[in-house]
Amino acid sequence: MVDLIRRRFPRSDVRVVDTVCRPTKERQSAAVEMARQADVVIVVGGRSSNNTRELVRTCARYCARVHHVQTDADVQPEWFEAATVVGLTAGTSTPDDVIDRVEARIRLRADASRSVTKEAHR
């Protein structure tokens, strides 16, 4: 894209600026590590949140079973069948109380023998 602009406007000063904030980058890196270890990953956040959608895409590259939820009511028990490790992450703007309710629902749905790995988000 930059080359195209430079060819079309040779006198232009074209700069590429990374506008992704550090907390978002850190969250994505932590989510990758978590997704590599998890059998199932739950990503909490709004459907219109670009950050949350990117977390879903990122986790899906490393874990085949990724589910995007907005609230604890979205969590389905069948997601945890044959799962030993469940990962949990959330978009940067997701309120802590929403994340906590989703975590509580996951713990209720998952057998005691399963582990819930929560990516540090606070």
Steps between C-alpha positions, in 0.01 A plus 500: 500500500781739592680426172181566308456839667863592443477412130180697455619796708882497477541818705289374787644419840345163583543359850361187654407545864410212728197621694444187707551591865742308720233342727328357191827359366583351839155345526535345154841354588368355825196362316726318253688326781174408671336373179798275430435320830119496498253248363231770493534879511223739600542863391274750677404830341256689284421379148585845364836518680780482246744412777286207614450374145877513449552298820257239366691480168836487679395224739343301214841473335622298800187330634231334289220563751459873558171659604417871512249588774355828615359380832495195726163402349678427169717222652389153381576180695579295187802722431682333790448137399836320487680819605768491766620859484266795439651839418328830574588843364314822427515819298662796671173688547306205643390581856658286772161400643397353161825302479456379859145378427618314189782340701254392770270348236792312340601361839142384560483334159845342507567191710724545805772305316534770237723800525394854412793712384423868525717735297602789724288797404510731797 
